[in-house]
Amino acid sequence: MVITSMDINNKEFKKSLRGYDCDEVDEFLDKISEDYEIIYKENSSLKEKIEILEERLKHYVQIEENIQKTLLLAQNAAEQAKTAAQSESELIIRQANETAQKIIDKAHNDVIKIHDNYETLKQEFLKFRAQFKGFMKAQLDTFNSLEKELMKNYNVGSAVDVSEVVKPKEIENESLEEKEQVDDDLDSIKSFFVKEN
């Protein structure tokens, strides 16, 4: 049990013949009581301050724990954001590469298709040119043949044998055959242009 200043003041000692001076003892006890009271109050005050400081310390410790938790959450969030951003950037790069590759492949296929079309057109043009040259040559040969026939059969400056004169029916037959050949050539030429359109 803790002794109080009141206990000190109320303390009574037994008297003996050769004991201490009662006044000195009482005075000393009063002094001890006063000092003890001061020390007791200081001790109580210190205890209160310690309790307050302990409460503050708990509060600051709680704040520190909250700050650490917040920092940890922020760090985790930053890591997740970094990972998500990296994944998204990798996805964007991969999609961009795939799109670029598709464009390159399409362009390559278009080049091949254009080249094939060019070769086809070139062959058709060469065929058309050959047909057209043949047509023109046939026309020229026809004109030359007609010219020779005219010179041969209707030359005023030389004697003409009536038996050698071409009959109208023969001329008509030759004209029909030549017309059919010309029509065939024209149809071939027309079909070339129709195909291109």
PEGI-V448759 format. One record per backbone hydrogen bond with DSSP energy under -0.5 kcal/mol. CO is the residue of the C=O (numbers start at 1). NH is the residue of the N-H. E is the energy in kcal/mol with one decimal. If there is no record, write none. Layout:
co=CO nh=NH e=E
co=CO nh=NH e=E
This chain:
co=4 nh=8 e=-1.6
co=5 nh=9 e=-2.4
co=6 nh=10 e=-2.4
co=7 nh=11 e=-0.6
co=8 nh=11 e=-0.8
co=16 nh=19 e=-1.3
co=21 nh=25 e=-2.3
co=22 nh=26 e=-2.7
co=23 nh=27 e=-2.8
co=24 nh=28 e=-2.6
co=25 nh=29 e=-2.8
co=26 nh=30 e=-2.5
co=27 nh=31 e=-2.2
co=28 nh=32 e=-2.7
co=29 nh=33 e=-2.7
co=30 nh=34 e=-2.5
co=31 nh=35 e=-2.7
co=32 nh=36 e=-3.0
co=33 nh=37 e=-2.3
co=34 nh=38 e=-2.3
co=35 nh=39 e=-3.0
co=36 nh=40 e=-3.1
co=37 nh=41 e=-2.6
co=38 nh=42 e=-2.8
co=39 nh=43 e=-2.8
co=40 nh=44 e=-2.7
co=41 nh=45 e=-3.0
co=42 nh=46 e=-2.9
co=43 nh=47 e=-2.6
co=44 nh=48 e=-2.4
co=45 nh=49 e=-2.6
co=46 nh=50 e=-3.0
co=47 nh=51 e=-2.7
co=48 nh=52 e=-2.7
co=49 nh=53 e=-3.3
co=50 nh=54 e=-3.1
co=51 nh=55 e=-2.5
co=52 nh=56 e=-2.8
co=53 nh=57 e=-3.3
co=54 nh=58 e=-2.8
co=55 nh=59 e=-2.5
co=56 nh=60 e=-3.3
co=57 nh=61 e=-3.2
co=58 nh=62 e=-2.7
co=59 nh=63 e=-2.6
co=60 nh=64 e=-3.1
co=61 nh=65 e=-2.7
co=62 nh=66 e=-2.7
co=63 nh=67 e=-3.0
co=64 nh=68 e=-2.9
co=65 nh=69 e=-2.8
co=66 nh=70 e=-3.0
co=67 nh=71 e=-3.2
co=68 nh=72 e=-2.7
co=69 nh=73 e=-2.9
co=70 nh=74 e=-3.0
co=71 nh=75 e=-2.8
co=72 nh=76 e=-2.8
co=73 nh=77 e=-3.0
co=74 nh=78 e=-2.7
co=75 nh=79 e=-2.6
co=76 nh=80 e=-2.8
co=77 nh=81 e=-2.8
co=78 nh=82 e=-2.7
co=79 nh=83 e=-2.9
co=80 nh=84 e=-3.1
co=81 nh=85 e=-2.9
co=82 nh=86 e=-2.6
co=83 nh=87 e=-2.8
co=84 nh=88 e=-2.8
co=85 nh=89 e=-2.8
co=86 nh=90 e=-2.6
co=87 nh=91 e=-2.5
co=88 nh=92 e=-2.8
co=89 nh=93 e=-2.7
co=90 nh=94 e=-2.7
co=91 nh=95 e=-2.9
co=92 nh=96 e=-2.7
co=93 nh=97 e=-2.7
co=94 nh=98 e=-2.6
co=95 nh=99 e=-2.8
co=96 nh=100 e=-2.8
co=97 nh=101 e=-2.7
co=98 nh=102 e=-2.4
co=99 nh=103 e=-2.5
co=100 nh=104 e=-2.6
co=101 nh=105 e=-3.0
co=102 nh=106 e=-2.8
co=103 nh=107 e=-2.7
co=104 nh=108 e=-2.7
co=105 nh=109 e=-2.8
co=106 nh=110 e=-2.9
co=107 nh=111 e=-2.5
co=108 nh=112 e=-2.4
co=109 nh=113 e=-2.8
co=110 nh=114 e=-3.2
co=111 nh=115 e=-2.8
co=112 nh=116 e=-2.8
co=113 nh=117 e=-3.0
co=114 nh=118 e=-2.7
co=115 nh=119 e=-2.7
co=116 nh=120 e=-2.7
co=117 nh=121 e=-3.1
co=118 nh=122 e=-2.9
co=119 nh=123 e=-2.6
co=120 nh=124 e=-2.6
co=121 nh=125 e=-2.8
co=122 nh=126 e=-2.8
co=123 nh=127 e=-2.5
co=124 nh=128 e=-3.1
co=125 nh=129 e=-3.4
co=126 nh=130 e=-2.4
co=127 nh=131 e=-2.7
co=128 nh=132 e=-3.5
co=129 nh=133 e=-3.1
co=130 nh=134 e=-2.6
co=131 nh=135 e=-2.9
co=132 nh=136 e=-3.1
co=133 nh=137 e=-2.8
co=134 nh=138 e=-2.8
co=135 nh=139 e=-2.5
co=136 nh=140 e=-2.9
co=137 nh=141 e=-3.2
co=138 nh=142 e=-2.5
co=139 nh=143 e=-3.0
co=140 nh=144 e=-2.9
co=141 nh=145 e=-2.8
co=142 nh=146 e=-2.9
co=143 nh=147 e=-2.7
co=144 nh=148 e=-2.6
co=145 nh=149 e=-2.6
co=146 nh=150 e=-3.0
co=147 nh=151 e=-2.8
co=148 nh=152 e=-2.5
co=149 nh=153 e=-3.2
co=150 nh=154 e=-2.6
co=154 nh=156 e=-0.6
co=155 nh=158 e=-0.9
co=159 nh=161 e=-0.5
co=160 nh=162 e=-0.5
co=161 nh=164 e=-1.2
co=161 nh=165 e=-0.7
co=162 nh=165 e=-0.8
co=167 nh=171 e=-2.2
co=168 nh=172 e=-2.4
co=169 nh=173 e=-2.2
co=170 nh=174 e=-2.7
co=171 nh=175 e=-2.4
co=172 nh=176 e=-2.2
co=173 nh=177 e=-2.3
co=174 nh=178 e=-2.5
co=175 nh=179 e=-2.6
co=176 nh=180 e=-2.5
co=177 nh=181 e=-2.2
co=178 nh=182 e=-2.6
co=179 nh=183 e=-2.8
co=180 nh=184 e=-2.3
co=181 nh=185 e=-2.3
co=182 nh=186 e=-2.8
co=183 nh=187 e=-2.6
co=184 nh=188 e=-2.0
co=185 nh=189 e=-2.1
co=186 nh=190 e=-3.0
co=187 nh=191 e=-2.5
co=188 nh=192 e=-1.3
co=189 nh=193 e=-1.5
co=190 nh=194 e=-2.5
co=191 nh=195 e=-2.1
co=192 nh=196 e=-1.7
co=193 nh=197 e=-1.9
